[in-house]
Amino acid sequence: AQRVTQPEKLLSVFKGAPVELKCNYSYSGSPELFWYVQYSRQRLQLLLRHISRESIKGFTADLNKGETSFHLKKPFAQEEDSAMYYCALLTQSGGSNYKLTFGKGTLLTVNP
Amino acid sequence: NAGVTQTPKFQVLKTGQSMTLQCAQDMNHEYMSWYRQDPGMGLRLIHYSVGAGITDQGEVPNGYNVSRSTTEDFPLRLLSAAPSQTSVYFCASSYTRDGYNEKLFFGSGTQLSVL
């Protein structure tokens, strides 16, 4: 069965420091991975997806199939990056039958 | 363009009561889903639908029913509420293109307490 593991519940860094939020997955098929973010009092929203290889708000994530990881990185954290971050894995089981499985989330706090 | 609309925002129930959480989207998305968010558990999929008339179970379906009679609406029913169903519930929808799932759009959530 598919699984998404985010080993850190809490992560605290200082403004300007690099940040890495870890995500590991388990899936026998071809993975499609996402990072979603929930800022305080806002809706969950997509931050980035591996298939588009884009950088959003300075964040990047590289899919490493060998290590089954999709870590989220930013070289210089900002206070406005403080939020709950969820890694998610899309799996499909025939046709349009697909599910998005979320990790348990990492709460990032960026201190001034 | 309202996106994904959930009602109510807050609800308190007594054990054994039934209720329906409403979810509507105006983006013509085929895919709709319900998640519950619990501290330390992340988001867990309850039920999902890939189109009108089609629903399937997610990770934690027990105690919940869904139906999808229209593309726009995907209500979640609690038949007999239990304290274990105290949670924040999110509805989400997405569009599929070329076999790939586009990003999920989330509602603002329903905070449910079962006493």
Interface residues (C-beta under 8 A of the other chain):
Chain A: Q6 K9 E32 F34 Y36 R43 L44 Q45 L46 R49 I51 Y86 L90 G95 S96 N97 Y98 K99 L100 T101 F102 G103 K104 G105
Chain B: E30 Y31 S33 Y35 G40 M41 G42 L43 R44 L45 Y48 V50 G51 D56 G58 E59 F90 A92 T96 G99 Y100 N101 K103 L104 F106 G107 S108 G109
